[in-house]
Amino acid sequence: MATKNEYLTFEKMITPVVIKILFWIVVAACVLGGLFMLPQEPVSGILMIILGPLVARIYAEILMVMFKMNEHLFEIKELLAKKADK
């Protein structure tokens, strides 16, 4: 569990949590929008229900990769610092 100090010193990022929340909001909007489109444009509604969440997931994963790389680089830095202290 991250401490307040880790957030204040930017060792732990808040943005990945925000990205996950926004992803679920976009998925809900795509599904609801697709359902409302079904009576007027059935093909577009179905495509929105299927492709909307897929595109949102791909975009969220691309953003999350950056933060995962940051976490792993931080771990490498800590390991190298421990190794240098020995």
GROMACS elastic network, one bead per residue, 0.5 to 0.9 nm:
[ bonds ]
;  ai    aj funct       b0    kb
    2     5     6  0.81597   500
    2     6     6  0.62166   500
    2     7     6  0.74288   500
    2    12     6  0.69108   500
    3     6     6  0.53159   500
    3     7     6  0.68253   500
    3     8     6  0.89119   500
    3    12     6  0.86081   500
    4     7     6  0.52465   500
    4     8     6  0.62293   500
    4     9     6  0.86973   500
    5     9     6  0.60444   500
    5    10     6  0.83751   500
    5    11     6  0.83841   500
    5    12     6  0.89461   500
    6     9     6  0.53047   500
    6    10     6  0.60212   500
    6    12     6  0.53342   500
    6    13     6  0.84565   500
    7    10     6  0.50176   500
    7    11     6  0.61125   500
    7    12     6  0.50922   500
    7    13     6  0.64960   500
    7    14     6  0.74300   500
    8    11     6  0.77453   500
    8    12     6  0.82888   500
    9    12     6  0.77715   500
   10    13     6  0.60988   500
   10    14     6  0.87064   500
   11    71     6  0.84282   500
   11    74     6  0.81097   500
   12    71     6  0.81644   500
   13    16     6  0.66926   500
   13    17     6  0.82750   500
   13    67     6  0.77901   500
   13    71     6  0.89022   500
   14    17     6  0.57435   500
   14    18     6  0.67191   500
   15    19     6  0.60693   500
   15    20     6  0.86483   500
   15    64     6  0.89578   500
   15    67     6  0.83833   500
   16    20     6  0.63022   500
   16    21     6  0.87383   500
   16    63     6  0.82800   500
   16    64     6  0.63770   500
   16    67     6  0.70337   500
   17    20     6  0.51825   500
   17    21     6  0.63452   500
   17    22     6  0.86780   500
   18    21     6  0.51275   500
   18    22     6  0.61106   500
   18    23     6  0.84854   500
   19    22     6  0.51123   500
   19    23     6  0.60168   500
   19    24     6  0.87895   500
   19    60     6  0.65363   500
   19    63     6  0.78887   500
   19    64     6  0.77330   500
   20    23     6  0.50194   500
   20    24     6  0.64971   500
   20    25     6  0.87860   500
   20    60     6  0.73993   500
   20    64     6  0.89356   500
   21    24     6  0.53771   500
   21    25     6  0.63819   500
   21    26     6  0.87772   500
   22    26     6  0.61208   500
   22    27     6  0.85520   500
   22    60     6  0.87313   500
   23    26     6  0.51683   500
   23    27     6  0.61679   500
   23    28     6  0.86757   500
   23    53     6  0.82943   500
   23    56     6  0.63161   500
   23    57     6  0.69146   500
   23    59     6  0.88456   500
   23    60     6  0.65607   500
   24    28     6  0.61461   500
   24    29     6  0.85244   500
   24    53     6  0.86757   500
   24    56     6  0.88092   500
   25    28     6  0.51982   500
   25    29     6  0.61691   500
   25    30     6  0.86532   500
   26    30     6  0.60655   500
   26    31     6  0.85921   500
   26    52     6  0.80807   500
   26    53     6  0.72581   500
   26    56     6  0.68395   500
   27    30     6  0.51309   500
   27    31     6  0.62085   500
   27    32     6  0.85498   500
   27    49     6  0.85444   500
   27    52     6  0.68590   500
   27    54     6  0.85657   500
   27    56     6  0.69580   500
   27    57     6  0.84680   500
   28    31     6  0.52290   500
   28    32     6  0.60273   500
   28    33     6  0.82955   500
   28    53     6  0.82883   500
   29    32     6  0.51840   500
   29    33     6  0.57437   500
   29    34     6  0.82530   500
   29    52     6  0.88129   500
   30    33     6  0.50456   500
   30    34     6  0.58715   500
   30    35     6  0.84637   500
   30    48     6  0.60866   500
   30    49     6  0.58645   500
   30    50     6  0.85791   500
   30    51     6  0.86387   500
   30    52     6  0.54515   500
   30    53     6  0.65694   500
   31    34     6  0.50352   500
   31    35     6  0.61163   500
   31    36     6  0.86585   500
   31    45     6  0.85674   500
   31    46     6  0.89617   500
   31    48     6  0.70238   500
   31    50     6  0.80711   500
   31    52     6  0.76383   500
   31    53     6  0.77663   500
   32    35     6  0.50352   500
   32    36     6  0.62346   500
   32    37     6  0.85766   500
   32    49     6  0.79421   500
   33    36     6  0.51602   500
   33    37     6  0.61567   500
   33    38     6  0.87494   500
   33    45     6  0.74060   500
   33    48     6  0.74557   500
   33    49     6  0.77765   500
   34    38     6  0.62093   500
   34    42     6  0.85884   500
   34    44     6  0.73826   500
   34    46     6  0.62412   500
   34    47     6  0.76219   500
   34    48     6  0.51471   500
   34    49     6  0.50736   500
   34    50     6  0.87114   500
   34    52     6  0.87354   500
   35    38     6  0.52816   500
   35    39     6  0.80280   500
   35    42     6  0.89145   500
   35    45     6  0.61917   500
   35    46     6  0.78705   500
   35    48     6  0.86867   500
   35    49     6  0.74008   500
   36    39     6  0.69037   500
   36    40     6  0.81625   500
   36    45     6  0.74188   500
   37    40     6  0.56116   500
   37    41     6  0.55737   500
   37    42     6  0.66438   500
   37    43     6  0.88230   500
   37    44     6  0.70210   500
   37    46     6  0.83547   500
   37    48     6  0.86453   500
   38    41     6  0.53180   500
   38    43     6  0.73865   500
   38    44     6  0.73562   500
   38    46     6  0.69638   500
   39    42     6  0.60584   500
   39    45     6  0.82879   500
   40    44     6  0.89077   500
   40    45     6  0.84211   500
   41    44     6  0.54015   500
   41    45     6  0.60151   500
   41    46     6  0.86524   500
   42    45     6  0.50558   500
   42    46     6  0.61396   500
   42    47     6  0.85430   500
   43    46     6  0.52437   500
   43    47     6  0.61229   500
   43    48     6  0.85325   500
   44    47     6  0.50477   500
   44    48     6  0.60195   500
   44    49     6  0.85697   500
   45    48     6  0.50846   500
   45    49     6  0.61881   500
   45    50     6  0.86583   500
   46    49     6  0.50638   500
   46    50     6  0.61806   500
   46    51     6  0.83344   500
   47    50     6  0.51375   500
   47    51     6  0.55053   500
   47    52     6  0.74344   500
   48    51     6  0.53244   500
   48    53     6  0.79913   500
   49    52     6  0.58224   500
   49    53     6  0.69814   500
   50    53     6  0.63916   500
   50    54     6  0.67321   500
   51    55     6  0.59877   500
   51    56     6  0.84323   500
   52    55     6  0.53535   500
   52    56     6  0.61575   500
   52    57     6  0.86018   500
   53    57     6  0.59807   500
   53    58     6  0.85967   500
   54    57     6  0.51097   500
   54    58     6  0.62802   500
   54    59     6  0.86645   500
   55    58     6  0.51397   500
   55    59     6  0.61630   500
   55    60     6  0.85397   500
   56    59     6  0.51789   500
   56    60     6  0.60596   500
   56    61     6  0.85481   500
   57    60     6  0.50728   500
   57    61     6  0.60459   500
   57    62     6  0.85842   500
   58    61     6  0.51382   500
   58    62     6  0.62379   500
   58    63     6  0.87551   500
   59    62     6  0.51747   500
   59    63     6  0.64158   500
   59    64     6  0.86789   500
   60    63     6  0.51572   500
   60    64     6  0.60783   500
   60    65     6  0.86584   500
   61    65     6  0.60804   500
   61    66     6  0.89225   500
   62    65     6  0.53119   500
   62    66     6  0.71222   500
   63    66     6  0.56686   500
   63    67     6  0.71661   500
   64    67     6  0.52060   500
   64    68     6  0.61834   500
   64    69     6  0.85805   500
   65    68     6  0.50193   500
   65    69     6  0.60621   500
   65    70     6  0.85575   500
   66    69     6  0.51787   500
   66    70     6  0.63370   500
   66    71     6  0.88390   500
   67    71     6  0.62667   500
   67    72     6  0.86791   500
   68    71     6  0.50192   500
   68    72     6  0.61824   500
   68    73     6  0.85106   500
   69    72     6  0.51458   500
   69    73     6  0.60310   500
   69    74     6  0.85017   500
   70    73     6  0.51436   500
   70    74     6  0.61520   500
   70    75     6  0.87012   500
   71    74     6  0.51213   500
   71    75     6  0.63304   500
   71    76     6  0.87541   500
   72    76     6  0.61984   500
   72    77     6  0.85665   500
   73    77     6  0.61240   500
   73    78     6  0.86497   500
   74    77     6  0.50056   500
   74    78     6  0.62799   500
   74    79     6  0.86940   500
   75    78     6  0.50968   500
   75    79     6  0.61983   500
   75    80     6  0.85957   500
   76    79     6  0.50690   500
   76    80     6  0.60899   500
   76    81     6  0.85012   500
   77    80     6  0.51601   500
   77    81     6  0.61023   500
   77    82     6  0.86501   500
   78    81     6  0.50334   500
   78    82     6  0.61949   500
   78    83     6  0.85614   500
   79    82     6  0.51285   500
   79    83     6  0.61105   500
   79    84     6  0.85796   500
   80    84     6  0.60536   500
   80    85     6  0.86134   500
   81    84     6  0.50821   500
   81    85     6  0.62773   500
   81    86     6  0.89797   500
   82    85     6  0.51637   500
   82    86     6  0.66922   500
   83    86     6  0.54867   500
